[in-house]
Amino acid sequence: MESENKVQIKFSVERELAEKFVLAAKLNKDNSVHVLKQLMIQYVRDSFSNASRDVSRSSVQGFNSNQGINFGEVQSSSAGNVHRNSNTKITSEMVKIAYEYAKKVYSGNLTRQEGKLAISKKTGMNPGSAQDYITCFLAMIEGREYHRTMSNLGTEYFLENIKKDFGERSFQLAIEATEKHIKYYNSLGYGQLKAKEDIVKKLKEAL
């Protein structure tokens, strides 16, 4: 009976992209079908959230298909690892608040879910992006390669403040994690993270 509520979706993509997607899923030990399903769920959530805000702002009653609703942007960096953008630009204040809540998650005072929701509620940041900032922080503080992406502003702020709050050793680990992230992303063929490379170079030279 359950199959009656499911539909099969078929689409074509470039072979190179498909191969990278499968490889990335294996590297992250993810099921590729599950990843695609989760991305679809997140996209639907973001789309309806953005549509709701647009309708509220313009006081439009009902749905108008000609309205040109902005459904947000999903920039793929690997399978299951995306940088999510909503209509709201991530500001320096959002980054500061995200950093503070990421520290609370790291210290065990909050769960990731609680931290994500708190950041989103206080700043208006997309919940997916809020989660990405927490994920990046936790990887930075331990020197682990991370695949989620954050803004250049966020990267610089996190690195500088990890140094202030956790000392030189943690800062070195955060730099190493960011360098691994840059190397990983550059290898995917979606472009070069030159600005992040410059940030890392500048901070390392300041030591």
N, C-alpha and C positions, 0 to 999 in steps of 0.2 A: 504493500500500500504506500509505503514511504516514497517509492520511486515515482509515483504519480505526481508528487509535488516537486519533482526535480526536472530540470531541462538540461539538455546538452548544448554547450556553446562551443563553436568552432571558429577559429580565426587563424590567419597566417601572419608570421613575422619573419624577418630576415634570419637566415640560418645562423649567422654569427651571434646575433642577439640571443637566439634560442639556446645555443650552446653555452653561452656565458651565463644565462639564467639557470640552466640545469647545473652547471659547475658551481655557481654561487650557492645554490640551494644545498648541494652536497657539502660544500665547505662549512655552511652554517648548520648542517645536519637537519635541514628542514625538508618537509615533504612539499614538492613543487606545486602540487594541486592545492594543498592547504594554504600555501603562501599566496597563490592567486586568489583563492577564496577570501582570505583575510584582507587583501588589498582591495577587493571589490566591496567588502563590507565597510572598510574605512572610507572608501571613495563615496559610497552611498550616504554614509553618516555625514561626511563633510559637505556633500552636495546639498542635502536637505537642510543642514545647519546654515549654510551660506544662503540658500534660497529663502529660508525663514527670516534671516536678518534683512535681506533685500526687501522682502515683502513688508516687513515691519517698518523699515525706514521710509518706504514710499507710500505706506498706507493703502496698498493695493488690495482689493478684495478679490479672492479667487486666484487662479493661476493663469498667467498669460504667457503662452509659449513664445511670443515675439519679444519678450522683455529683455532677453540677452542676459540671463542670470549667470553670474560668475560661479562656476563649480569648483574653483580652487585649482591648485596645481600639485601634481605628484611627480617629483623629480627622482627617477630611479637611480640608485647607486649600486644596488645589488638586489638579488631576490630576497624579498622580505625585509629589506633594509632601505628605507626611503626617507627622504627629507620632505616633510609635509608642510605645505604653505596654505594659509587661509587668506582671506582678504586683508587681514590685519598684519601690518608690517611689524616685524619683531624689533622693538626699540631697546635702547640701552637699559631702560628701567625694567623691561621684561627680563632681560638677560641677568640683571642683578638679582631680581627676585627668584629666577630659576636657579641661580647659583646657590642662594641661601637654602632653598628647599632641597636641592640636590645634596647639600652637606647634611641636612637632617636625615635624608634617606641613608646616606653613607654611615652616619653615626647610629642608625637603627631606631631613631625616634619616630620615623615615618616609614610606611611601606612605599614601594614604587607607585602603587596605585593612588595612595593618599597624597604623595608628593605631586604626582601628575595633575590630579584634580585640584589641588590647592593652587598650583601655579596657574592653571587655566582660569580658575575662579577669580584670582586676584589680578591677573593681567589681561585676560581675554585671549591669551595665546591658545592656538589650536591644541587640544589635548595630545594629539599625536606628536606635535613638535615639542611639547612640554616633556613628554616621555623620552624623546630623543635627547634632549638636553641632560636629563638625569642619567640616561644610559652612557652618554659621552663622558660625563663627569666621573662616573664609577669606573669607567675604563681608564681614563686619564690618571686617576689617583693610584691605580695599580699598574700602570705602564702597559696595559693591554691594547692590542689593535682594536679599533672600533670601526664599524661600517656605517653607523648612523651619521648624518651630517648636521652641522650647525653653522650659523652665520660666521663670517670672519670676525665680526664684532664679538660674538659669543666666544669664539675660540681664543681670541686675545685676552678677553676679560677673565675667562676661566683659568688660563695659564698664569696670568699675573697674580690672581688672587689665591690660587693653589700655592704659589710660592710664598705669599704673605701669611697665609693661614696654616700651612702644613710644612713649610721649610724647604730647604734646597733639595733634599733627597726626593721628596714627593714631586717637586717641580721638575726634576730631571726625568722622573718616570712619566710625568704628564707630557713632557716634550717628546720623549721616545714614543709614547702612544700616538701622539699627533703625527709624528714622522711616519709611523707605520700606516696610519690612516691615509695620509697623503700618497704614500707609495702604492697602497692598495687601490685607492680611487684612480690614480693616474694610470694604473695597469688595465683598467676596465675599458679604456678607449673613449670615455665620454668627455674628455678634456683634461686640462692640467689645473691643479689647485695652486696656481702661482701666488695668489695673494696670501694663502696660508703658509706657503713656503717662505715668503718674505717675513711674515709674522714670527715664525719659528727662528729664522735667521737673526732677526732683530733682537729677540729676547735672549737668544744664546750669546750673542755678542755683548749683551749688557751684563753678563755674569762677571 
